[in-house]
């Protein structure tokens, strides 16, 4: 790599908010661990770590300004770190890591799993995305492209949903 390229990347990194600088390396490692867990363990073993399973629904929590800002930062650092992994860090590992960080900071979230028919490969395509309030943390706003087949919510949020 050229020195000018590395210098440009270092300057770009320095301009990131402190939260994203601080979390970049841990998120990069968490993406690797989540990818490893997805490959090694069956989904039924991973599901309890995703949050409380709720019936498939299109339901996202309402957030305050502080929580919304945290969700934006978490989404940005997860997507940034995913671009620099030498392994595949597609939507599912990103969703797992975003869920972990949102849970760590106590930000209510909903992790969605969806399916759609893919005409190009004559099969089904799966996708995972995380939403927190108005923020599409990772995976984009995929409600119009995928049929939701699974929802996992933060435990505190699932408890509220169960009481309604």
CNS distance restraints for C-alpha pairs under 8 A (distance, minus, plus):
assign (resid   1 and name CA) (resid   5 and name CA) 6.91 0.50 0.50
assign (resid   1 and name CA) (resid   6 and name CA) 7.26 0.50 0.50
assign (resid   2 and name CA) (resid   6 and name CA) 6.58 0.50 0.50
assign (resid   3 and name CA) (resid   7 and name CA) 6.07 0.50 0.50
assign (resid   4 and name CA) (resid   8 and name CA) 6.07 0.50 0.50
assign (resid   5 and name CA) (resid   9 and name CA) 6.26 0.50 0.50
assign (resid   6 and name CA) (resid  10 and name CA) 6.10 0.50 0.50
assign (resid   7 and name CA) (resid  11 and name CA) 6.19 0.50 0.50
assign (resid   8 and name CA) (resid  12 and name CA) 6.19 0.50 0.50
assign (resid   9 and name CA) (resid  13 and name CA) 6.11 0.50 0.50
assign (resid  10 and name CA) (resid  14 and name CA) 6.18 0.50 0.50
assign (resid  11 and name CA) (resid  15 and name CA) 6.38 0.50 0.50
assign (resid  12 and name CA) (resid  16 and name CA) 6.74 0.50 0.50
assign (resid  13 and name CA) (resid  21 and name CA) 6.98 0.50 0.50
assign (resid  14 and name CA) (resid  21 and name CA) 7.54 0.50 0.50
assign (resid  16 and name CA) (resid  20 and name CA) 6.29 0.50 0.50
assign (resid  16 and name CA) (resid  21 and name CA) 6.29 0.50 0.50
assign (resid  17 and name CA) (resid  21 and name CA) 6.45 0.50 0.50
assign (resid  18 and name CA) (resid  22 and name CA) 6.03 0.50 0.50
assign (resid  19 and name CA) (resid  23 and name CA) 6.24 0.50 0.50
assign (resid  19 and name CA) (resid  73 and name CA) 7.24 0.50 0.50
assign (resid  20 and name CA) (resid  24 and name CA) 5.80 0.50 0.50
assign (resid  20 and name CA) (resid  73 and name CA) 6.62 0.50 0.50
assign (resid  20 and name CA) (resid  74 and name CA) 7.61 0.50 0.50
assign (resid  20 and name CA) (resid  76 and name CA) 7.68 0.50 0.50
assign (resid  20 and name CA) (resid  77 and name CA) 5.40 0.50 0.50
assign (resid  23 and name CA) (resid  27 and name CA) 5.87 0.50 0.50
assign (resid  23 and name CA) (resid  77 and name CA) 7.04 0.50 0.50
assign (resid  24 and name CA) (resid  28 and name CA) 6.10 0.50 0.50
assign (resid  24 and name CA) (resid  77 and name CA) 6.11 0.50 0.50
assign (resid  24 and name CA) (resid  78 and name CA) 7.70 0.50 0.50
assign (resid  24 and name CA) (resid  80 and name CA) 7.86 0.50 0.50
assign (resid  24 and name CA) (resid  81 and name CA) 6.07 0.50 0.50
assign (resid  25 and name CA) (resid  29 and name CA) 6.31 0.50 0.50
assign (resid  25 and name CA) (resid  81 and name CA) 7.64 0.50 0.50
assign (resid  26 and name CA) (resid  30 and name CA) 6.07 0.50 0.50
assign (resid  27 and name CA) (resid  31 and name CA) 6.03 0.50 0.50
assign (resid  27 and name CA) (resid  77 and name CA) 7.44 0.50 0.50
assign (resid  27 and name CA) (resid  78 and name CA) 6.33 0.50 0.50
assign (resid  27 and name CA) (resid  81 and name CA) 6.51 0.50 0.50
assign (resid  27 and name CA) (resid  97 and name CA) 7.10 0.50 0.50
assign (resid  28 and name CA) (resid  32 and name CA) 6.69 0.50 0.50
assign (resid  28 and name CA) (resid  78 and name CA) 7.73 0.50 0.50
assign (resid  28 and name CA) (resid  81 and name CA) 5.15 0.50 0.50
assign (resid  28 and name CA) (resid  82 and name CA) 6.79 0.50 0.50
assign (resid  28 and name CA) (resid  84 and name CA) 7.88 0.50 0.50
assign (resid  28 and name CA) (resid  85 and name CA) 6.83 0.50 0.50
assign (resid  29 and name CA) (resid  33 and name CA) 6.36 0.50 0.50
assign (resid  30 and name CA) (resid  34 and name CA) 5.95 0.50 0.50
assign (resid  30 and name CA) (resid  97 and name CA) 6.37 0.50 0.50
assign (resid  31 and name CA) (resid  35 and name CA) 6.05 0.50 0.50
assign (resid  31 and name CA) (resid  82 and name CA) 7.10 0.50 0.50
assign (resid  31 and name CA) (resid  85 and name CA) 8.00 0.50 0.50
assign (resid  31 and name CA) (resid  89 and name CA) 6.64 0.50 0.50
assign (resid  31 and name CA) (resid  93 and name CA) 5.87 0.50 0.50
assign (resid  31 and name CA) (resid  94 and name CA) 6.64 0.50 0.50
assign (resid  31 and name CA) (resid  97 and name CA) 6.35 0.50 0.50
assign (resid  32 and name CA) (resid  36 and name CA) 6.14 0.50 0.50
assign (resid  32 and name CA) (resid  85 and name CA) 7.82 0.50 0.50
assign (resid  32 and name CA) (resid  87 and name CA) 7.41 0.50 0.50
assign (resid  32 and name CA) (resid  89 and name CA) 7.81 0.50 0.50
assign (resid  33 and name CA) (resid  37 and name CA) 6.12 0.50 0.50
assign (resid  34 and name CA) (resid  38 and name CA) 6.09 0.50 0.50
assign (resid  34 and name CA) (resid  93 and name CA) 5.38 0.50 0.50
assign (resid  34 and name CA) (resid  96 and name CA) 6.71 0.50 0.50
assign (resid  34 and name CA) (resid  97 and name CA) 7.06 0.50 0.50
assign (resid  35 and name CA) (resid  39 and name CA) 6.31 0.50 0.50
assign (resid  35 and name CA) (resid  88 and name CA) 7.71 0.50 0.50
assign (resid  35 and name CA) (resid  89 and name CA) 6.92 0.50 0.50
assign (resid  35 and name CA) (resid  93 and name CA) 5.50 0.50 0.50
assign (resid  36 and name CA) (resid  40 and name CA) 6.08 0.50 0.50
assign (resid  37 and name CA) (resid  41 and name CA) 5.57 0.50 0.50
assign (resid  37 and name CA) (resid  46 and name CA) 7.76 0.50 0.50
assign (resid  38 and name CA) (resid  42 and name CA) 7.31 0.50 0.50
assign (resid  38 and name CA) (resid  43 and name CA) 7.40 0.50 0.50
assign (resid  38 and name CA) (resid  46 and name CA) 7.53 0.50 0.50
assign (resid  38 and name CA) (resid  93 and name CA) 7.58 0.50 0.50
assign (resid  41 and name CA) (resid  45 and name CA) 6.26 0.50 0.50
assign (resid  41 and name CA) (resid  46 and name CA) 6.87 0.50 0.50
assign (resid  42 and name CA) (resid  46 and name CA) 6.73 0.50 0.50
assign (resid  43 and name CA) (resid  47 and name CA) 5.89 0.50 0.50
assign (resid  44 and name CA) (resid  48 and name CA) 7.59 0.50 0.50
assign (resid  46 and name CA) (resid  50 and name CA) 6.87 0.50 0.50
assign (resid  47 and name CA) (resid  51 and name CA) 7.31 0.50 0.50
assign (resid  47 and name CA) (resid  53 and name CA) 7.89 0.50 0.50
assign (resid  48 and name CA) (resid  52 and name CA) 6.90 0.50 0.50
assign (resid  48 and name CA) (resid  53 and name CA) 7.82 0.50 0.50
assign (resid  50 and name CA) (resid  96 and name CA) 6.66 0.50 0.50
assign (resid  50 and name CA) (resid  99 and name CA) 6.85 0.50 0.50
assign (resid  50 and name CA) (resid 111 and name CA) 7.38 0.50 0.50
assign (resid  50 and name CA) (resid 152 and name CA) 6.11 0.50 0.50
assign (resid  50 and name CA) (resid 153 and name CA) 7.73 0.50 0.50
assign (resid  51 and name CA) (resid 111 and name CA) 7.96 0.50 0.50
assign (resid  51 and name CA) (resid 152 and name CA) 5.00 0.50 0.50
assign (resid  51 and name CA) (resid 153 and name CA) 5.18 0.50 0.50
assign (resid  51 and name CA) (resid 154 and name CA) 5.19 0.50 0.50
assign (resid  51 and name CA) (resid 155 and name CA) 6.08 0.50 0.50
assign (resid  52 and name CA) (resid 152 and name CA) 5.19 0.50 0.50
assign (resid  52 and name CA) (resid 153 and name CA) 5.25 0.50 0.50
assign (resid  52 and name CA) (resid 154 and name CA) 6.20 0.50 0.50
assign (resid  52 and name CA) (resid 155 and name CA) 5.43 0.50 0.50
assign (resid  52 and name CA) (resid 158 and name CA) 6.18 0.50 0.50
assign (resid  53 and name CA) (resid 150 and name CA) 7.62 0.50 0.50
assign (resid  53 and name CA) (resid 151 and name CA) 5.94 0.50 0.50
assign (resid  53 and name CA) (resid 152 and name CA) 4.51 0.50 0.50
assign (resid  53 and name CA) (resid 153 and name CA) 6.57 0.50 0.50
assign (resid  53 and name CA) (resid 158 and name CA) 7.96 0.50 0.50
assign (resid  54 and name CA) (resid 150 and name CA) 7.59 0.50 0.50
assign (resid  54 and name CA) (resid 151 and name CA) 5.56 0.50 0.50
assign (resid  54 and name CA) (resid 152 and name CA) 5.87 0.50 0.50
assign (resid  54 and name CA) (resid 153 and name CA) 6.96 0.50 0.50
assign (resid  54 and name CA) (resid 158 and name CA) 7.06 0.50 0.50
assign (resid  55 and name CA) (resid 150 and name CA) 6.96 0.50 0.50
assign (resid  55 and name CA) (resid 151 and name CA) 6.42 0.50 0.50
assign (resid  56 and name CA) (resid 148 and name CA) 6.18 0.50 0.50
assign (resid  56 and name CA) (resid 149 and name CA) 5.63 0.50 0.50
assign (resid  56 and name CA) (resid 150 and name CA) 4.93 0.50 0.50
assign (resid  56 and name CA) (resid 151 and name CA) 5.24 0.50 0.50
assign (resid  57 and name CA) (resid 148 and name CA) 6.99 0.50 0.50
assign (resid  57 and name CA) (resid 150 and name CA) 7.84 0.50 0.50
assign (resid  57 and name CA) (resid 151 and name CA) 6.75 0.50 0.50
assign (resid  58 and name CA) (resid 143 and name CA) 7.74 0.50 0.50
assign (resid  58 and name CA) (resid 148 and name CA) 7.45 0.50 0.50
assign (resid  59 and name CA) (resid 110 and name CA) 7.45 0.50 0.50
assign (resid  60 and name CA) (resid 109 and name CA) 6.93 0.50 0.50
assign (resid  60 and name CA) (resid 110 and name CA) 5.98 0.50 0.50
assign (resid  60 and name CA) (resid 131 and name CA) 6.39 0.50 0.50
assign (resid  60 and name CA) (resid 132 and name CA) 6.21 0.50 0.50
assign (resid  60 and name CA) (resid 133 and name CA) 5.73 0.50 0.50
assign (resid  61 and name CA) (resid 108 and name CA) 6.30 0.50 0.50
assign (resid  61 and name CA) (resid 109 and name CA) 6.47 0.50 0.50
assign (resid  61 and name CA) (resid 110 and name CA) 7.44 0.50 0.50
assign (resid  61 and name CA) (resid 132 and name CA) 5.99 0.50 0.50
assign (resid  61 and name CA) (resid 133 and name CA) 4.89 0.50 0.50
assign (resid  61 and name CA) (resid 157 and name CA) 7.48 0.50 0.50
assign (resid  62 and name CA) (resid 132 and name CA) 7.32 0.50 0.50
assign (resid  62 and name CA) (resid 133 and name CA) 4.51 0.50 0.50
assign (resid  62 and name CA) (resid 134 and name CA) 7.39 0.50 0.50
assign (resid  63 and name CA) (resid  67 and name CA) 5.78 0.50 0.50
assign (resid  63 and name CA) (resid  68 and name CA) 5.81 0.50 0.50
assign (resid  63 and name CA) (resid 107 and name CA) 7.91 0.50 0.50
assign (resid  63 and name CA) (resid 108 and name CA) 7.52 0.50 0.50
assign (resid  63 and name CA) (resid 132 and name CA) 7.12 0.50 0.50
assign (resid  63 and name CA) (resid 133 and name CA) 5.16 0.50 0.50
assign (resid  63 and name CA) (resid 134 and name CA) 7.81 0.50 0.50
assign (resid  64 and name CA) (resid  68 and name CA) 6.05 0.50 0.50
assign (resid  65 and name CA) (resid  69 and name CA) 6.12 0.50 0.50
assign (resid  66 and name CA) (resid  70 and name CA) 6.27 0.50 0.50
assign (resid  67 and name CA) (resid  71 and name CA) 6.14 0.50 0.50
assign (resid  67 and name CA) (resid 107 and name CA) 5.80 0.50 0.50
assign (resid  68 and name CA) (resid  72 and name CA) 6.25 0.50 0.50
assign (resid  68 and name CA) (resid 132 and name CA) 7.34 0.50 0.50
assign (resid  68 and name CA) (resid 133 and name CA) 6.98 0.50 0.50
assign (resid  68 and name CA) (resid 134 and name CA) 7.72 0.50 0.50
assign (resid  68 and name CA) (resid 135 and name CA) 6.77 0.50 0.50
assign (resid  69 and name CA) (resid  73 and name CA) 6.29 0.50 0.50
assign (resid  70 and name CA) (resid  74 and name CA) 6.05 0.50 0.50
assign (resid  70 and name CA) (resid 107 and name CA) 7.83 0.50 0.50
assign (resid  71 and name CA) (resid  75 and name CA) 6.08 0.50 0.50
assign (resid  71 and name CA) (resid 102 and name CA) 6.93 0.50 0.50
assign (resid  71 and name CA) (resid 107 and name CA) 7.35 0.50 0.50
assign (resid  71 and name CA) (resid 132 and name CA) 6.67 0.50 0.50
assign (resid  71 and name CA) (resid 135 and name CA) 6.73 0.50 0.50
assign (resid  71 and name CA) (resid 137 and name CA) 6.13 0.50 0.50
assign (resid  72 and name CA) (resid  76 and name CA) 6.16 0.50 0.50
assign (resid  72 and name CA) (resid 135 and name CA) 6.58 0.50 0.50
assign (resid  72 and name CA) (resid 137 and name CA) 6.33 0.50 0.50
assign (resid  73 and name CA) (resid  77 and name CA) 6.17 0.50 0.50
assign (resid  74 and name CA) (resid  78 and name CA) 6.11 0.50 0.50
assign (resid  74 and name CA) (resid  98 and name CA) 6.48 0.50 0.50
assign (resid  74 and name CA) (resid 101 and name CA) 6.96 0.50 0.50
assign (resid  74 and name CA) (resid 102 and name CA) 7.41 0.50 0.50
assign (resid  74 and name CA) (resid 137 and name CA) 7.08 0.50 0.50
assign (resid  75 and name CA) (resid  79 and name CA) 6.15 0.50 0.50
assign (resid  75 and name CA) (resid  98 and name CA) 6.61 0.50 0.50
assign (resid  75 and name CA) (resid 136 and name CA) 7.77 0.50 0.50
assign (resid  75 and name CA) (resid 137 and name CA) 4.40 0.50 0.50
assign (resid  75 and name CA) (resid 138 and name CA) 5.54 0.50 0.50
assign (resid  76 and name CA) (resid  80 and name CA) 6.05 0.50 0.50
assign (resid  76 and name CA) (resid 137 and name CA) 7.67 0.50 0.50
assign (resid  77 and name CA) (resid  81 and name CA) 6.01 0.50 0.50
assign (resid  78 and name CA) (resid  82 and name CA) 6.06 0.50 0.50
assign (resid  78 and name CA) (resid  94 and name CA) 6.34 0.50 0.50
assign (resid  78 and name CA) (resid  97 and name CA) 7.25 0.50 0.50
assign (resid  78 and name CA) (resid  98 and name CA) 6.62 0.50 0.50
assign (resid  78 and name CA) (resid 138 and name CA) 7.70 0.50 0.50
assign (resid  79 and name CA) (resid  83 and name CA) 6.52 0.50 0.50
assign (resid  79 and name CA) (resid  94 and name CA) 7.24 0.50 0.50
assign (resid  79 and name CA) (resid 138 and name CA) 7.10 0.50 0.50
assign (resid  80 and name CA) (resid  84 and name CA) 7.14 0.50 0.50
assign (resid  81 and name CA) (resid  85 and name CA) 6.69 0.50 0.50
assign (resid  82 and name CA) (resid  89 and name CA) 5.50 0.50 0.50
assign (resid  82 and name CA) (resid  90 and name CA) 7.73 0.50 0.50
assign (resid  82 and name CA) (resid  94 and name CA) 7.25 0.50 0.50
assign (resid  83 and name CA) (resid  89 and name CA) 7.78 0.50 0.50
assign (resid  85 and name CA) (resid  89 and name CA) 6.91 0.50 0.50
assign (resid  89 and name CA) (resid  93 and name CA) 5.78 0.50 0.50
assign (resid  89 and name CA) (resid  94 and name CA) 6.50 0.50 0.50
assign (resid  90 and name CA) (resid  94 and name CA) 6.42 0.50 0.50
assign (resid  91 and name CA) (resid  95 and name CA) 5.99 0.50 0.50
assign (resid  91 and name CA) (resid 127 and name CA) 6.41 0.50 0.50
assign (resid  91 and name CA) (resid 128 and name CA) 5.49 0.50 0.50
assign (resid  91 and name CA) (resid 129 and name CA) 6.70 0.50 0.50
assign (resid  91 and name CA) (resid 138 and name CA) 7.34 0.50 0.50
assign (resid  91 and name CA) (resid 139 and name CA) 5.76 0.50 0.50
assign (resid  92 and name CA) (resid  96 and name CA) 6.22 0.50 0.50
assign (resid  92 and name CA) (resid 127 and name CA) 7.12 0.50 0.50
assign (resid  92 and name CA) (resid 128 and name CA) 5.33 0.50 0.50
assign (resid  92 and name CA) (resid 129 and name CA) 7.51 0.50 0.50
assign (resid  93 and name CA) (resid  97 and name CA) 6.25 0.50 0.50
assign (resid  94 and name CA) (resid  98 and name CA) 6.02 0.50 0.50
assign (resid  94 and name CA) (resid 138 and name CA) 6.68 0.50 0.50
assign (resid  94 and name CA) (resid 139 and name CA) 7.89 0.50 0.50
assign (resid  95 and name CA) (resid  99 and name CA) 5.99 0.50 0.50
assign (resid  95 and name CA) (resid 111 and name CA) 7.06 0.50 0.50
assign (resid  95 and name CA) (resid 128 and name CA) 6.36 0.50 0.50
assign (resid  95 and name CA) (resid 129 and name CA) 5.77 0.50 0.50
assign (resid  95 and name CA) (resid 130 and name CA) 5.92 0.50 0.50
assign (resid  95 and name CA) (resid 138 and name CA) 6.21 0.50 0.50
assign (resid  95 and name CA) (resid 139 and name CA) 7.31 0.50 0.50
assign (resid  96 and name CA) (resid 100 and name CA) 6.28 0.50 0.50
assign (resid  97 and name CA) (resid 101 and name CA) 6.34 0.50 0.50
assign (resid  98 and name CA) (resid 102 and name CA) 6.04 0.50 0.50
assign (resid  98 and name CA) (resid 130 and name CA) 7.37 0.50 0.50
assign (resid  98 and name CA) (resid 137 and name CA) 7.23 0.50 0.50
assign (resid  98 and name CA) (resid 138 and name CA) 7.19 0.50 0.50
assign (resid  99 and name CA) (resid 103 and name CA) 5.97 0.50 0.50
assign (resid  99 and name CA) (resid 109 and name CA) 7.28 0.50 0.50
assign (resid  99 and name CA) (resid 111 and name CA) 7.30 0.50 0.50
assign (resid  99 and name CA) (resid 130 and name CA) 7.32 0.50 0.50
assign (resid 100 and name CA) (resid 104 and name CA) 6.09 0.50 0.50
assign (resid 101 and name CA) (resid 105 and name CA) 6.29 0.50 0.50
assign (resid 102 and name CA) (resid 106 and name CA) 6.01 0.50 0.50
assign (resid 102 and name CA) (resid 107 and name CA) 5.02 0.50 0.50
assign (resid 102 and name CA) (resid 108 and name CA) 7.04 0.50 0.50
assign (resid 102 and name CA) (resid 109 and name CA) 6.98 0.50 0.50
assign (resid 103 and name CA) (resid 107 and name CA) 6.02 0.50 0.50
assign (resid 103 and name CA) (resid 108 and name CA) 7.30 0.50 0.50
assign (resid 103 and name CA) (resid 109 and name CA) 7.96 0.50 0.50
assign (resid 103 and name CA) (resid 154 and name CA) 6.84 0.50 0.50
assign (resid 107 and name CA) (resid 132 and name CA) 7.55 0.50 0.50
assign (resid 108 and name CA) (resid 132 and name CA) 6.26 0.50 0.50
assign (resid 108 and name CA) (resid 153 and name CA) 7.50 0.50 0.50
assign (resid 108 and name CA) (resid 154 and name CA) 5.59 0.50 0.50
assign (resid 108 and name CA) (resid 156 and name CA) 7.38 0.50 0.50
assign (resid 108 and name CA) (resid 157 and name CA) 6.16 0.50 0.50
assign (resid 109 and name CA) (resid 130 and name CA) 6.83 0.50 0.50
assign (resid 109 and name CA) (resid 131 and name CA) 5.80 0.50 0.50
assign (resid 109 and name CA) (resid 132 and name CA) 4.53 0.50 0.50
assign (resid 109 and name CA) (resid 133 and name CA) 7.48 0.50 0.50
assign (resid 109 and name CA) (resid 153 and name CA) 5.77 0.50 0.50
assign (resid 109 and name CA) (resid 154 and name CA) 5.59 0.50 0.50
assign (resid 109 and name CA) (resid 157 and name CA) 7.67 0.50 0.50
assign (resid 110 and name CA) (resid 130 and name CA) 5.74 0.50 0.50
assign (resid 110 and name CA) (resid 131 and name CA) 5.47 0.50 0.50
assign (resid 110 and name CA) (resid 132 and name CA) 6.42 0.50 0.50
assign (resid 110 and name CA) (resid 151 and name CA) 6.66 0.50 0.50
assign (resid 110 and name CA) (resid 152 and name CA) 5.62 0.50 0.50
assign (resid 110 and name CA) (resid 153 and name CA) 4.34 0.50 0.50
assign (resid 110 and name CA) (resid 154 and name CA) 6.58 0.50 0.50
assign (resid 111 and name CA) (resid 128 and name CA) 7.13 0.50 0.50
assign (resid 111 and name CA) (resid 129 and name CA) 5.83 0.50 0.50
assign (resid 111 and name CA) (resid 130 and name CA) 4.39 0.50 0.50
assign (resid 111 and name CA) (resid 131 and name CA) 6.53 0.50 0.50
assign (resid 111 and name CA) (resid 151 and name CA) 5.72 0.50 0.50
assign (resid 111 and name CA) (resid 152 and name CA) 5.02 0.50 0.50
assign (resid 111 and name CA) (resid 153 and name CA) 6.19 0.50 0.50
assign (resid 112 and name CA) (resid 128 and name CA) 5.60 0.50 0.50
assign (resid 112 and name CA) (resid 129 and name CA) 5.36 0.50 0.50
assign (resid 112 and name CA) (resid 130 and name CA) 6.14 0.50 0.50
assign (resid 112 and name CA) (resid 131 and name CA) 8.00 0.50 0.50
assign (resid 112 and name CA) (resid 148 and name CA) 6.55 0.50 0.50
assign (resid 112 and name CA) (resid 149 and name CA) 7.69 0.50 0.50
assign (resid 112 and name CA) (resid 150 and name CA) 5.80 0.50 0.50
assign (resid 112 and name CA) (resid 151 and name CA) 4.73 0.50 0.50
assign (resid 112 and name CA) (resid 152 and name CA) 6.52 0.50 0.50
assign (resid 113 and name CA) (resid 126 and name CA) 7.30 0.50 0.50
assign (resid 113 and name CA) (resid 127 and name CA) 5.87 0.50 0.50
assign (resid 113 and name CA) (resid 128 and name CA) 4.59 0.50 0.50
assign (resid 113 and name CA) (resid 129 and name CA) 6.76 0.50 0.50
assign (resid 113 and name CA) (resid 148 and name CA) 5.80 0.50 0.50
assign (resid 113 and name CA) (resid 149 and name CA) 5.76 0.50 0.50
assign (resid 113 and name CA) (resid 150 and name CA) 4.94 0.50 0.50
assign (resid 113 and name CA) (resid 151 and name CA) 6.40 0.50 0.50
assign (resid 114 and name CA) (resid 126 and name CA) 5.67 0.50 0.50
assign (resid 114 and name CA) (resid 127 and name CA) 5.22 0.50 0.50
assign (resid 114 and name CA) (resid 128 and name CA) 6.29 0.50 0.50
assign (resid 114 and name CA) (resid 146 and name CA) 5.13 0.50 0.50
assign (resid 114 and name CA) (resid 147 and name CA) 5.09 0.50 0.50
assign (resid 114 and name CA) (resid 148 and name CA) 4.27 0.50 0.50
assign (resid 114 and name CA) (resid 149 and name CA) 5.27 0.50 0.50
assign (resid 114 and name CA) (resid 150 and name CA) 6.86 0.50 0.50
assign (resid 115 and name CA) (resid 124 and name CA) 6.58 0.50 0.50
assign (resid 115 and name CA) (resid 125 and name CA) 5.61 0.50 0.50
assign (resid 115 and name CA) (resid 126 and name CA) 4.53 0.50 0.50
assign (resid 115 and name CA) (resid 127 and name CA) 6.34 0.50 0.50
assign (resid 115 and name CA) (resid 146 and name CA) 5.17 0.50 0.50
assign (resid 115 and name CA) (resid 147 and name CA) 5.29 0.50 0.50
assign (resid 115 and name CA) (resid 148 and name CA) 6.68 0.50 0.50
assign (resid 115 and name CA) (resid 149 and name CA) 6.92 0.50 0.50
assign (resid 116 and name CA) (resid 124 and name CA) 5.61 0.50 0.50
assign (resid 116 and name CA) (resid 125 and name CA) 5.37 0.50 0.50
assign (resid 116 and name CA) (resid 126 and name CA) 6.65 0.50 0.50
assign (resid 116 and name CA) (resid 145 and name CA) 7.09 0.50 0.50
assign (resid 116 and name CA) (resid 146 and name CA) 5.11 0.50 0.50
assign (resid 116 and name CA) (resid 147 and name CA) 6.21 0.50 0.50
assign (resid 117 and name CA) (resid 122 and name CA) 7.42 0.50 0.50
assign (resid 117 and name CA) (resid 123 and name CA) 5.86 0.50 0.50
assign (resid 117 and name CA) (resid 124 and name CA) 4.48 0.50 0.50
assign (resid 117 and name CA) (resid 125 and name CA) 6.12 0.50 0.50
assign (resid 118 and name CA) (resid 122 and name CA) 5.77 0.50 0.50
assign (resid 118 and name CA) (resid 123 and name CA) 5.34 0.50 0.50
assign (resid 118 and name CA) (resid 124 and name CA) 5.42 0.50 0.50
assign (resid 118 and name CA) (resid 125 and name CA) 5.98 0.50 0.50
assign (resid 119 and name CA) (resid 123 and name CA) 6.87 0.50 0.50
assign (resid 127 and name CA) (resid 139 and name CA) 7.69 0.50 0.50
assign (resid 127 and name CA) (resid 146 and name CA) 7.51 0.50 0.50
assign (resid 128 and name CA) (resid 139 and name CA) 6.27 0.50 0.50
assign (resid 129 and name CA) (resid 136 and name CA) 7.76 0.50 0.50
assign (resid 129 and name CA) (resid 137 and name CA) 7.54 0.50 0.50
assign (resid 129 and name CA) (resid 138 and name CA) 5.49 0.50 0.50
assign (resid 129 and name CA) (resid 139 and name CA) 4.20 0.50 0.50
assign (resid 129 and name CA) (resid 140 and name CA) 6.58 0.50 0.50
assign (resid 129 and name CA) (resid 141 and name CA) 7.70 0.50 0.50
assign (resid 129 and name CA) (resid 142 and name CA) 7.35 0.50 0.50
assign (resid 130 and name CA) (resid 136 and name CA) 6.30 0.50 0.50
assign (resid 130 and name CA) (resid 137 and name CA) 5.45 0.50 0.50
assign (resid 130 and name CA) (resid 138 and name CA) 5.45 0.50 0.50
assign (resid 130 and name CA) (resid 139 and name CA) 6.54 0.50 0.50
assign (resid 131 and name CA) (resid 135 and name CA) 5.84 0.50 0.50
assign (resid 131 and name CA) (resid 136 and name CA) 4.65 0.50 0.50
assign (resid 131 and name CA) (resid 137 and name CA) 5.44 0.50 0.50
assign (resid 131 and name CA) (resid 138 and name CA) 7.37 0.50 0.50
assign (resid 132 and name CA) (resid 136 and name CA) 6.52 0.50 0.50
assign (resid 132 and name CA) (resid 137 and name CA) 6.65 0.50 0.50
assign (resid 136 and name CA) (resid 140 and name CA) 5.61 0.50 0.50
assign (resid 136 and name CA) (resid 141 and name CA) 5.93 0.50 0.50
assign (resid 142 and name CA) (resid 146 and name CA) 6.02 0.50 0.50
assign (resid 143 and name CA) (resid 147 and name CA) 6.99 0.50 0.50
assign (resid 143 and name CA) (resid 148 and name CA) 7.33 0.50 0.50
assign (resid 153 and name CA) (resid 157 and name CA) 6.19 0.50 0.50
assign (resid 153 and name CA) (resid 158 and name CA) 5.61 0.50 0.50
assign (resid 154 and name CA) (resid 158 and name CA) 6.10 0.50 0.50
assign (resid 155 and name CA) (resid 159 and name CA) 6.18 0.50 0.50
assign (resid 156 and name CA) (resid 160 and name CA) 6.60 0.50 0.50
assign (resid 157 and name CA) (resid 161 and name CA) 6.25 0.50 0.50
assign (resid 158 and name CA) (resid 162 and name CA) 6.08 0.50 0.50
assign (resid 159 and name CA) (resid 163 and name CA) 6.39 0.50 0.50
assign (resid 160 and name CA) (resid 164 and name CA) 6.62 0.50 0.50
